[in-house]
Amino acid sequence: MISCFSPKLALKPSRSLIAVAVTLFGVSCPVLSAESGTSFTAKDADRLLYDRCEDCHNDYIFDGNWSIEDIDVNDIAQGHNLKRWEAILKSVSMGDMPPSDKKPLTAQEKASLLQWLETSLDDYSETHPNPGRATLRRLNRHEYANSVRDLLALDVDIADALPGDDSGYGFDNNADVLSMSTTHLERYLYVAGKVSKLAAGVTPASATKTTYVVPKDGSIKNSGIPSFDLRMSDDLPLDSRGGGSFSFYAPVTGQYEIAGYLNANTNNEVDRLDALRYSHSLTLSAGNHTIGMAFRKRLALTEHVPKIRKGTDYVVLPDRAATQLSLDFVVDGARVHEVQVPSYHMSSRFSQAAFLRDVLELEIIGPMLPETQQVQPPDTPATRQLFVCYPQNVTAGSPQTQEEIACASRILSKLTSQAYRRPSTTDDVEPLLSVFSRAREDLDFRGSIATALQALLVSPGFLYLQEPAPAGLAPGTVYQIDDMAFAARLALFLWSSLPDQTLTDLAQRGTLREPAVLRQQIQRMLRSDKAQALVDNFAGQWLYLRNLPYHAPDVFEFPQFTVPLRQSIEGETRLFFTRILKDNRSIFDFLNAEYSYLNEKLAAHYGLPGVKGQALRRVDLDAQSGRGGLLGQASILTLTSNPNHTSPVKRGKWILDNLLAASPPPPPPDVPALVAEHDGVALTAREQLKRHREDPVCAACHKRMDPLGLALEQYDAVGAFRTEYANLPIDVSAQMPDGTQFEGLPGLHDILWERRERFAIAFSERLLTYALGRGLEAYDQPTIRQIVKQAGKDGYQIHSIIEAVAISIPFNAKHVPETTNEKQQIVQIH
């Protein structure tokens, strides 16, 4: 919410922030509650709440663990019980209260009560802005990897080499759970050492081996053909099948060996035999490359593959001689070498006849450097960005010169300014220069800079987002963070990385938060490829897409769920979110968009004709497609299912959590499991849940979750459409707690459309949580309502919500610690 600051608040320059609010949101000061035009008063609210709530929420029954006697209508004006009043506002607006078996509110009563609650809470927030807590925040592994990439111009993804991060409030950038253990520090130090040498172009002491295991399905029920007759990567030639590719960074120009193990004729594909290893040596230039191996694709499958029909213990002998297949070595999308391999391999233990030939594992060994040859330092984007100067005639063991020290100081000053997200000082550079000087006793200039760089990459100034309060402010004072800190927050929000030079220059000039400038910069940042971080890190966690690689549907129940299909259903949702973001579409497309992004395999999975090829492309959906919005996509339907059957409870809870921000409370301890059968007869999901709801303890939550999930029962546990289950027709009719009846996904679309403003609130809550790196509290809800209200003026376009988050009080302000003995959370180098 854009707040008008009171005179006692130290905000410099506050006029800039308010100008942004006025220009982008049309907010003016003061915001008058009289605009509501209602005569509903606090006394009316008191009377209505007592009349409708006292029967259950009293000191005796104490339903929901609160009593009407615990609150007073004058609380809001004094800032008391805000959490309870916000909960009342949500429950009434969602229709959860009063319960369906109690006397309902009339339309006028409900509207008046909601208007009074909202106005009262928002007015208090206007005069008492609260930016919330700002815990010292460590970069998570994705933010760290992106920051290293941009700081050093080093195209290497190191995220998977770092320890995983805990999540809080749905995201792994939550400051309260981003701890730093000894294991973290050791791993960060190790990874920083490796990337520092790569960036500096330090010649490796010996050849190393990098391994990549190609994702595989194995056989289907030990009977059939795995999905190896497809182009398995966009980095492989168009006329290729099977195989795989991965990114490899060559530290120096030199000789490297590319090798691959072919599948070893067994359905588990675990053997790695020398006879099945094929290799090729070549020269790679220093820098990033895409390395792959694949077979040559023909118009028709060139291999004869009989199917196993006598169980897993039976070895199928080939019924014809092996043919020769072309196996290609691919570098940066081009074939650089070809070998001929037999279409099957015979041994005393197995034969290849039952399974297509394919690549299981790739490895690169190198660089293989001659011992006597002097290796030239690499010329890469990283070395060009790092070495803004280089002293002449410097070798290991030679004395340091003033030229070296001056050059090292210049390099480290530039790096610290970028890495620490603020102008560097002598105190920042001196410790790193000391590391350089000690390393220089044994190493040459390049190696010494790499050692100092390693120290920089594990320094607190780089690892932590630090925002010290200005001196001289009284405890509890709310103040606006400076433009450099704002630029750092904005870059972490949209790019999960460091501010670039454009943002830094604008921040140093003090113009970044000028309305026109800020809007232009946000648009520029969202157009950048770095905005993919919002898809990877925000959408990946909001929509649970990060979990998809680890979700394993039962292969016997769903043999069609192969690696290519898994990649397609994940790609559909990722591309769906990406296009909404890039094209600045309405967030309501997430609910009921009449289009999606499909390829031939995914369209066949959905039963939709007319889509050919492996590339995902936009496909318009008609009313009979049975798809549309997030809930029609197999990724969401799969992730909210169990491995061998659907789960209406999981699906209903996912909708409440992620689309309506109305999460049910956690289940009570020792909650009984669903009963799958009764008197020897299997029960449908609907019947199981009906019996489960007979327990009053369970009914309160399930009556909200179950209808939403049951409406999706025509989609199996991998998102394919069905009309029967266990030879019985599937009933997808449902009824909301307020009595509204609907049927199937189309009816659920209607239900969500009627609650679309609630979805806008839910989306804004998730986005603000991610942007701030902390959980939201009751005092943040007025901010959410203001974001939604103003986004409505632009048709709820996603960019308008992002802009609203960027100019909100929580994103722009902090407060001085309340007590004088409360230390600021700042880490210092010693």
N, C-alpha and C positions, 0 to 999 in steps of 0.2 A: 504494500500500500504506500502511495506517495503521501508523505506526511508534511504538514506545515510546521516548521520547527519553532518552538517557543524561544523568546529572547535569551533565556538562561542557558540555551544549549550552545556549546562551542562548535560551530560548523564553519569550516573555512575551505573554499568559499561557498557558503550555503546558497547564495543566489544562483550559482551555476547549477546546482542540483535541482533547485526548485524550478529554474527555467526549463530544464529537461522535462520535468514532470508536466509543466504547463504546456509545452510544445507537443510532447509525444502523447500525453494523456488528456490534455484539456482540463487538468485539475487547477482550480484556483483556490486561494485562501481567503477566508476560512471556508471549510465545507460545512454548510448549515444543515442541521437535522430538520429544520423547518421545511426543507424542500419536500419531505415526504408527504406533507399535507394531511397528516392523520391526527385525529384527536385522541388516539389511544394513549393512555398514560401509564405510569408505573403502577398506580393503584389498580388500573384495569388488568395489567399483567399479573399483579399479585393475586387478584381475585380469580382470574382464569386458571392460573397455575395451581392454586390451592384446590379449586373445584375439580380439575382434571387429574391432578397428580397425587393428591393426598391419600387416596385410597390404597395405593401401593407403596408410595415413597414416604412412609411415616416412620416414627421411631420404633414401631413394633414389627411391622413387616419388613421394612428396610430393603425393599426390592432395588436391585442394582447397586446395593451398598451405599445408598444415600437417602436422606430424608428431606422433605420440604422444609423442615424446621432448621436445616443446616444452612439455608441460603436466605437472602433478603433481596428484594428488588432494588435496594439502594447499594448493593455490593458493587455493581459495575462502575458506578460513578466514583467509587473509592478504590477500584482496582482489586477487589477481593473476589475470590472464587471464579476467576475468569475461565478456568478450565471447565468447571461445571456448567457455566452459562453457555459456553461454546458447544458443549455436549448436548445441552437442551436444544440449542438452535439446530444442530445437525439432526437430532432425532426427530424433531417436529417437521423439519423441511423434507426429510426422507420418508415421512409417513410411518415411521416406526412407533411413534408415540402420538397420541394415546394408542394402546394396543387395539387390535381389531375387535376384541370382545368387550371393550369399554366404550363409553359414550364418546363419539367422535367430535372433533372441532368442526364448526361450520366453516365454510370457505372464507367468510369475512373474519371470523375469529382467528383462523390460522394465518391469514395474510397480515392481520393487524399485529398479532403476537410476533411473527417473524420480522416484520418491519421495525417494531419497537426494539427487539433484541439486537438486530443487525445495526440499527442506528446508534443504539446506546454503546455497543461494543466498539463500533468504528469511531464514534466521537471520543471515547476515552483514549483510543489509540492515537487519534489526531493530536491530542494535547499531551500525551505521555508516550512518545515514540520509544520503542524498545528494540534495538537491533539484535538482542539475544546474545548468547554466549559466543565467544570466539576462541575455542581451544587451539593451542599450538598444533599446527597441522603438518604432518609429514606427507611428502609426496608418496602416493601409492606406486606400485611397480609400473603401472601403465603411464602415469604422469612422469615418473622418473625416466622411463625409456624414451618417451617422446621428447622430454626436455634435453636428454643427452643427444638425441638425434638432431634436434634443431640447434643446440649449442655448438656442436662439432661438425655439422653437415655430414654426418656419418649415417649412411643408409643401412643400419643394422638394428633389428628388433631384439632387444635384450630382456623383454618383459618376462619371457618364460624361464629365463635363467635366474630370476629373482624369486624369493619366497612369496607365496600367496598372501594376500591381505584379508583380514577379517572384514565382515560387512556389518554395518549398523544402519537401521532405518532403510534397508533395501539397497544400499550402495557401499562400495568398498573405498570411497574417498571420505568416509565419515571420520572426522578428526578424533572423536572419542575412542575409537577402536584401533587407530593406526599407531600402535606401540612400536618400540624399537628394542628388540631383544639382542642378545649376543649373537645369535644365529643370523639375524637380519644384518647386523653390522659386518660380520665376517663375510657374508655372501655379497653384500654391496661392495665391500672392499675388494673382493676377488674380481667381481664383474667390472668394477671401475678400473682395475689394473689392466684387464684385457682390452677394454674399449679405448683406454688411453693410449696403449701401444698401437692399436689399429689406427686411431686418429692421427697419431704422430708419425706413422709410417715406420715404426721400429721393426727391423728385420728379425723374424723369429729365429730362435737359436736352433730349432730343429723342425722337421716336418710334423704336422699334426693330422689327425683324422677326424672329419666331420661326418656324422651319420644321420640319415633321414629314413625313417620307416614309412613306406607308402600305406595309407589307410586301405584296409581290405574288408570284404564281407566274409570271405571263405565260401564254402559251398552252401547251397540252400537245402537244408534237411539232409545233408550228405547225398543229395540227388539233384543234379541240375547244373546250370552254368552260372558262375559268378558274373558280376557285371564288369567284365574286363574288355568288352567289345565297344567301349565308348572312349571318346577323348576325355581324359581324366583331369585336364588342367588347361586353363586359358593360355598358359605359357608354353604349351606344346604346339607343334604344327597342326594345322587343321586336319590333315589326312593322317592322324595318328590314333592309336587305340591303346588303352591300358597305360601302364607305367605311371610316372608321376614326376614332379619337379619341386624344387625348393630354392630358397634364396641363399647364396653363399658369398661371403666377403673375402676376397683374396687380399691378404695383408701387403704383399709385394708382387711385382711382376715376376713370374717364374714358371717352372714346370710343375704341373699338377696331374694326378691320376684320378680319373673318374671311373668308378666301378659300380656294378650292380649285381645283385643276386637274383636269379630267376626263381620262380616258385618251384618247390622241390617235390612236386608230384603227389603230395598228400593234401588232404582236405584241410588240415590245420595250418599248413604253410608256416612251419616254424624252423625247418631245416635250413642251414646255411652251409652248403658244401662247396669246396673249391672247384669242383667240376661244373658248378652252376654259376660261377662268378665270371663275368665278362667285363673287361676294362679297356680304357683308352687313355693315353697320355697326350697332353697338349700344353701349350703356353697360354696362361691367363694373365691379363693385365691387372694391375692393382685396382681394387674397387669392388663394387657389388655386381654379382652375376646371378642369373637364373640357370640352374643346372637341372637337366632332366634326362630321362631315358624312356623310350616308348617304342612299341611295335608299329609297323606301317599298316595303315588302314586301307582296306580294299573295298570295292563296291559290295562284295559279299564276304562273309566270314570264310577265311581260307583254311581254317582248322576243322578237322573232323573230331567231334566230341561226343562219344557215346555216353549214355546216362547209366549210372549205377542202379541196378534193380535188385541186388541180392544182399543188401545190408552193408554195414560199414566194415565188416570183416572180410569182405570179398574184394579181391584185387582184379580190376578189369584189365585184361591184356589187350594190347592194341590189335586191331583187326586189319591194319594196313601199315605200310612203311611210313616213317616220319618224313615230313616235307620241310623245306628250308624257309625260315621266316626272317624278315629284315628287322633287326633291332637297331634303333637309332640312338646316338648320343647327341643331346641337344644342349646348346649353350646360347642363352639370350634369345630363345625362340627359333634358332637356326640349327639345322642338322650339320654337325661337324664331323661325324664318323658313322659308318654303318658296318655291322657284322652280321653274318648269317648264323642262325642258331636253329637246331632241329625243333620241330613242333612238339616233340615229347622226348623225355629222357628215360632210358631204361636202366634199372638197377635190380639187384637181387631182391629188393624189398618192395618196390613200387613201380608203377609206370605212369607216364604223364597223360595217358589216353583219356582219362575221365575229367580233366580240368584244363582250361585254357592256359596257355603259356603267358606269364606276366612277370613284371618286376616287383619284387618284394621289398628291397632295401637298396638305397643309394648311399655311396660314400665317396668322399673326396679326400685324397691324401696329398699333402704338400704344404708349402712349396719345397720341392727337391732342389736345393741350391748347391752349386759346385763349391767345394771347400776353398778353392784357390781364387775364385772369381769374385771381384768386388761388386756388390749389388748396389745399383743406383737407388737412391731414395725415391719412393713413389710420388707421383704427381696426381693427387686425387682432390676432390672438393674439400675433404677434411683437412688435408695438409695445407691447401691454399688458404682455408679459413683460419687455421690455427697459427701458421707461421707468417705473421704480418711483417716479420723481419727474420734474418738469419745471419749470424756472424760468420766471417770468413776464416778458413784454415783452423777449424776446431776439431780435435780428435780426442778420443778417450785417453785420460791420463795427463793431458796437457793442462797447464795452469789456467785458471779462470782469468778472463780479461774483463776490463770495464765495459767493453763492447758487448760481451756476453750478458753481463749482469743487466745492462741497460735494455738489451733486447728482451731478455727474459721478463724484466719488469713490465715492459710494454705489452708483451703477450699476455701476461697474467692480469694486468690491469683491465685489458679489454675483456678477458674471459670472466673476471669476477663481476664486472658491471652487468654482463648478460646473465650470468648464473645466479647472482644474488638479487636480480630484478630491481636494481637501484644503482645510482652512481657509486663506484667503488672508492674506497679511502685507502690511505697508507696502511691502516690497521688491517685491512682486508688482504693487502698484497704481501706485506712483510712475512707472515707465517709461511705462505706458499713459496716466497723467494728463498726463505731459509731451507725449505725442503729441497728446492732446486739446487742450492749450493752444496748441501750435504750429498745429494745424489751425484753431483758433478765430479766429486772426488774419484768416482769409479766408472762413470758413464760418459758418453759424449753428450753434446748439447741436446740432440734430439731425444735421447733416452732420459735425460734429466728433466726436460720439459714434460715428457710423458709421466714421470714420477710425480712432479708437482701437480699435473692435471689429475692424477689419481687422487691426490689429497683433496683437490678442489671438489671432485665429484662425490666425496663422502663428508664434506664439510657441512656443518649445521646450516650455514647460509644458503646452501643449495638444496639440501635435503628437506628443509622446513620452510613453510611460508610464514615469515615473521613480520609482524606489524606492530612495532612498539608505539605506545601512546605518546603524543607530544608532551613535553614538559610543561608543568605549571597548571594543569587542569585539575579541578577538584574531583575527589572520588565520586563515581557515579555519573560523571558528565558524559553525555552522548556527543560524540564528535564525528565529523566526516573524515574518512581515511584520505590520505593524499593521493594524487593522481598516479604515482608510480605503483602504490599498493593496489589501487583500483585496476590498473592495467594488468597487474599480476593475477588478480582475481578473475578478470575477464578472460585472459588467456587460458587459465585453468578450466574455466567454465566451458568455453566453446572449443578449445583445442586440446585440453589436457596437457598443456605444454607451457613454454616460456613466452612472454611477449616478444613479438618481432621488432625490428628496428623502427617500423612505422609507428606502432603503438608507443614504443619507448620515447620517440622524438615528440609525439603529441603530448604525452604525459609530462615530459620535462618542460615543454612550453606552457603547460597548464591549460591546454585547450581540448583535451580528450573528452571531457564531459560536457562540452558545449553541445546543445541538442542536435544540430545538423551534423556536426563532426561525429558524435557518438553513433548516431543512426547510420551514417555512411560507413563507419568502421565495423559495426556489427554486420552490416550487409556484406562488406568485403571479407570478413572473417568467415561468414557462413558460405560464401562462394569458394573459399579455399579448400584444397584437398585435406587440410588439417582438420576441417570440420567433421571428417569421418570419425573423429574421436567421439562426437555426440552419438553417432550410430553404435560404435563399438562399446562405449562405456556407459552411456545413458540408456539408450534403447536396449542394449544387450542385457542390462540388469532389470530395467523396468518390465520388459517383456520376457524375462528369463531365458533369452536366446543363448546366453553363455552356458546354460545347463544342457543344451541340446546335444553336444558331442558326447556327453556322459550319460545320456538317457538311452537305455537299451531295451527296446520292445522285444518281446519273446519271439525268437526266430521261427519257432514252430507255429505260433499263432499268426505271425505276420512276416512270412518269408519275402514279401515284396519290399520290405523296408531295408533297402540296400544303402551303401555309402553314397552312391550318386543321388538317390532319392533324399537321403538325409541332407546332403549339401543343397539340393534344390529347394527343399521346404525352408531351410534356414535362409537361403538366398532370397526367396520370395519376400519374407518379412523384412529382412534387412534392406532390400531394394525398395520395398513399399515405404518404410520409414524414411529412407534417403530421399526419395522423390518428393514426399510431403515436405521434408525440410528444405530441399534445394528449390522446389517450385513454389514455396511459401503457400501451401494449401491450407485449408481449414483443418483444425484438429478433429473435426467431426468425421473426416474421412476414415479415421481409425475405427469408428463405430459402424459405418454402413457404406463404405465406398463401393461403387458399382464397377470396380476395376481391380485387377491385381496383376502380378508379374509372374508369368508361367513359362515353362519350357515343355517340350514334348512329354518327357517322363512325368512331370508333375501334373500336366493336364490329363494324361491317361490315368493317373492316380485319382484325380477328381472326377473322371468320367466325362471330360469336356473334349469334344472333337475339334479338329481343325488347327491344332498347334503342332508345328514341326520344328525339329532342331533342338540342340542342347542349350542355346542361349536363352536366358530369361528376357522376356519382353512384355510390355504392357498388353493386357488382354481385357477388353470390355466384357463385363458379365451381364447376362440377362436375368430376369426374375426367376427363371427356371434352373439356373445354374446351381442353386443351393449353396452359394458362396457369397462373399462380400464382407468387407471390414476385417478386423483382426480375428473375430470369432469364427470366420469361415476359412481361416488358414490352418494348414496342417501342423505348423510349428506350435501354435498355441494349444490346439486340440491334443497333440501328442504329449507336450510337456505337462498337461493337466490330467494325464491318464496314468494308470498303473501299467507295468510292463505287459500284462496279458489281458487287461480289460479296462473299460472306461471307469471314470470316477466322477459321478455328478457332484459329489461334495467338493472335490478338488477344483472342478471347473467353476462351480458356483462361488467358492471362496476366492478364486483368482479374479473373477469379475468384481466381486465386492472390494477386494484389496486394490486392484489396479485400475479399474474403470469407474468406480464409484466412491473410492476413499471412505468406505464404510465397513472396515474390517470387523468381522465378528470377534468376540473375545476368545482367548485360547480355550481348548476343550478342558473340561475338568479332569482331575487325575482318575486313572482306572476306568476311563470311558470304555464301555463294551464295544467289541468289534461288530460289524454288520454280520447278520446271520445269512449265509448264502443259500440255505435250503431249509425247508420245513416239512417234517414227516416224509423225508426222502425225496421231496419234489424241489427242484431248483427254483429259486425266487428271482424275479427280475429285479433290476436296480430300483425301480419304483417301489416294488413290494418290500425290498430290504429296508429302504429308507422309511417307508410308512411304519414298519414295525419298530424301527429305531426311534422314530419321533413319538412313540407311545410313552417313552420316558420323558417326563416334564423337564428334567434337567437338560436333555438334549434338544427338546422341541424348540426352545426359544431361538437358538441359532439356526437350526436346520430349516425352519420355516422360511428363512431369508435366503439361505444358500441353495437348497434343494430345487426350487422351481427353476432357477437360472441354469443349473447344471442339467436337469432333466430335459430341458428344451433342446439340449445338444446331444441327446442320446442317439440320434440318427447318424452320428459320426463316431466311428470306432476309435480304438486306442492309438491309431496312427493317422487319423483324420480322413479316412475314406468314408464315403457315404454308404449307408446300409438302410434297409427297411425292416429287417428281421434280426432277432437275436435268439439263439437257442430254439429256432423254428417257430418263434412267436413274433407277431407284428409288434413293432416298437411304438409305444404311445409317447408323443412329445408334447402333449397338452400340459399346461401348468397354470398355477394361480399364485399371484403375488400375495403377500400378507394383507394388503388392503383390499383384496378381493378381485383385482384385475386379472382377467383370464387371457392367456395367449397360447400360441402353439408354434413350436419349432423355432429355427433360426430367424425366419421372417418376423414372427411375433416378438422374439427377443430383441430384434432390431428396433421394433416399435417401442418396446419398453424402455430401451436405452435412449432412444430419441426423445421420449418424453422427459427423460432425466438428463438431457444433454448438458444443461448448465452444471449439474452435479459432476458430470464427466470433466467439464472444463475446470472445475475446482480440483478434481482428483489429479488431472494432468499437471496443473499449475503447482500443486503441492509436491508432486514428484520432482518436477523440474527445479523448484526452489530448493528442495532438500538437497538435490545433486549440486546445485550451484553454490550453496552455502557450505557444504561439507559438514552439515550437522542435522540432527532431527528437529522437526518443527514443534513449537509449543503453542499454547493457547493464544499468546500475544502475537503470533505470526498470522493468525487467521484473518484479521482485517487486511493485511497485506495481500493475502490470497484473494479475498473478495474484490479488492480494488483492481488487481491484475485481471481477473475474469471480467469485471464490469467494463474496463477499458478495452480489453481484447474484443469484447462483443461489438464495439463500434467499428472494428475492422473485419467483421465476419469471422472472428475467432481464428485468424490466420496464425500459423505457428510462429512466424517472426515477431508478430506483435506481442505474443506472450514472452518470448525471449527478451525483447527490448524492455518489457515491463519488469522482468526480473532484474535486468541489469541496472535499472534506475530506481529500484526499490530501496527503502531504508535499510533493511538487513544486509543488502549487498554493498551498500555504500558507507555504512557507519559502524562504529564500535562504541563501547563505553569504557571509561576508566574504571579499574577495579574499585569495588565499593569500599573496601577497607584499606587503610594505609599499609598494613602489614601483609597484604595479599600481593605476592610477587608477580610481576609480569612474566608471561611465558616466553622468554627469549633465551635462546641457546647461544653460547659464545665459544669461540675458538681459544684454546689455551696453549 
